[in-house]
Structure formats: C-alpha cells, structure tokens
Amino acid sequence: MGFTMGLNLLLLVAMVATNILSLYHLSSNIQSKPPVAPPVPDHLLHQLQTIRATINHLTRLQPPAPPSAKAKKSTVTIPSDLLLYTHLSPIASSCKDNPDLLHQYMSYTPFSLCPSDSSVAESLILRGCHPLPRRRCFSRTPSSIPTSLPKTPFSTIPEKALLWNNYSCKSFSCLSQSNPNLGFDMKVEQSRFLDFKSDLDLPIPQFLQLTKTSKSVIRLALDIGGGTGTFAAQMKLHNVTVVTTTMNLGAPYSETVALRGLVPLHVPLQQRLPVFDGVLDLVRCGHAVNRWIPVTMMEFLLFDVDRVLRAGGYLWLDHFFSKRADLEKVFQPLIWKLNYKKVKWAVANKNDASGVKNGEVYLTALLQKPISR
C-alpha cells in the first residue's frame, strides 16, 4: 500500500515538473525577438501595391450593406451593371491545357515594350486561349508614321505603317511574288469578285441583282476568313459595310485590312461570332472555311451564322472544298439542317494537284434564311 502511494506521488511530481518546464519554455519564446524577415524585392512590392489598389477599387464598388433599423438609408445607388463590368475576367479554361505556350507568352518585363511574339499569341488563340491574359506591357509601334493613308481600299498601302519583324517577307512585293493570290497586290485585288468564269463564281453585281429581285436589302455583312479584306472593299463601293475576320498566319492580314479603311476582327473560326443575334444581312464564308474544319466545329459555325443572320438574310459559301464523298454524306446534310432556301448551289471538281489527288470538289452556295419557321 505504501509502495503504491509512493509511486503515485512520484508520478504527480513528474507531471507538475513537466508542466512547469513547458510553461517556462513557452514564456521564453514569447519574450524572445522574432527572426528578421529577408527584404522584399522592389518589383514584388510594386505588384503587391497594384493588387492592393485593385482590390480597394473593387471593394469601393461593392453595393452597400442593407441598412439596419437604426441606420439612415443611403442616398447613393450603384447600378448593378457597373458592378458586373468591374469583375476581372478569368483566363480562358483552355489556357491550362497549353502551359508551355502560356509561360512563353507571359515571360515579359512589366511596364516595358511587349515582346515581338505575335506568332505565340496566335498559337494560343487558335487553341482557344483567348482573350489573352497579358496586361502590363506596351504594344509596339512602327518607327515612322506615314504622312498619308490610302484614300480608297485599292490604293497603294504604305509599308512603313506596318511591323514586319514577325514575317519572313518584309514587303508587300515580296508577299505578292511568293503567292499572287494572298491578296496584297492591289492591282490584282481590284478585279476580284467582279468576273464570272464558271458556275462556281458569284460576282458581286450578280449577287446584288439577286437580292434586289427578292426585295432584300444588303447593308451589313460579315466576311469569315476574308484575308486582306477585298470582298469588304468591293462591297464598300456599293455602300455595304462588311467586317472581316482574319488571322495573321505568316503575313500582316489584319493590319492590311485596317490600312485599307476596313474593319478587321482578329478571331479564329472556332470562336463565337462577336455579333448580336439577328442583325446581319449577309455572312460570307471564304476559302478558310473548308473540309479541314472538324465536323463538330463546322456545325457550331453554321448555327452561329444562323444566330447572327436576320430573317431573310443570306449565307454565302464561296468555293468551299471537300472530298466529294464527304460533301454528299457529311457537309451537304449538315448545311441542309439549316433549312435555308437554295438560291444557288454549284459543285465542280477541284482541278489542282491536291484536288485531283484527294478527289476534292468545290461548292459555291447562296442560301437564304427563312423569314418564319
């Protein structure tokens, strides 16, 4: 009995001693000075200040909390739309699938000139990473400004108004010599869309006559994959406003469209058309719309065209090429899903080397959206 009491007393003393030691250790740590943190680099401090300023700005735009019974009602009402538009847009979800390209694109010095890497930007855009998240660098500009700009869309384009760093050719003459069909020779472009050489052609005068006969008015149009904007240029002479979608794949297409006094949209084929529903009289699909587009994407494009066309508007497929079997089994049924009126439907063999090898054909179709469904 005495041994058990002695053992319990010993355990009690040990527990008290342990608590006293722990309390002493804790108090000594509290009294000791914390280690000095390493200095924060200036550029990180600047970025933190920018983030803090943005958060403070957005916080001030938040709607006021509901007033309590004792508080006075606020006389300031902030529109809900204002709060919505102050939200920072997130990176497109597909950007995470291309980390190497995104890292290459985002490797730049803040508040300096942006790198000359438009090819990297277009690689991201074509993969669905758009709009791009680059924010704090300044766009590059040409070293000299031209004294005058073209007065008509077929005038000579000043080459000094462009940045040529990202292209193998450094002039319009070089581009025209490499391929006359690229659209940079204004003497050649001046006669395009005006001649009738085969059933596949639909000259602009004939198209306008067809629309006049059906009592349709053509004022606003979209040219998908319009290159240097020659279709828009020709339609401008008939007082029709055409916006051109294009990409700078190997040549300055967007800049050329703009220098011609036209409007370029730098968007890929897989992007939703940046136009409201039912507002366009015409959508033309040029050579960029062809059999290389995946069928799912082609279906998306056609139904997005239907979305932006007004009742009675026109879809113009200009020299769409595909294998004959694919046209009959895949693309033709896909186009007919729209249930549009066929104004013109012409199919002919594609007689170049690639067309003969792959058994390809051209399709030119002019289709009119129903007035009622």
Secondary structure, 3 states (H helix, E strand, C coil): CHHHHHHHHHHHHHHHHHHHHHHHHHHHHHHCCCCCCCCCCHHHHHHHHHHHHHHHHHHHCCCCCCCCCCCCCCCCCCCHHHHHHCCCCCCCHHHHHCHHHHHHHHCCCCCCECCCCHHHHHHHHHCCCCCCCCCCCECCCCCCCCCCCCCCCCCCCCHHHCCCCCCCCCCHHHHHHHCHHHCCCHHHHCCCCCCCCCCCCCCHHHHHHHHHHCCCCCCEEEEECCCCCHHHHHHHCCCCEEEEECCCCCCCHHHHHHHCCCEEECCCCCCCCCCCCCCEEEEEECCCCCCCCCHHHHHHHHHHHHHHEEEEEEEEEEEEEEEHHHHHHHHHHHHHCCCCEEEEEEEEECCCHHHHHHCEEEEEEEEECCCCC
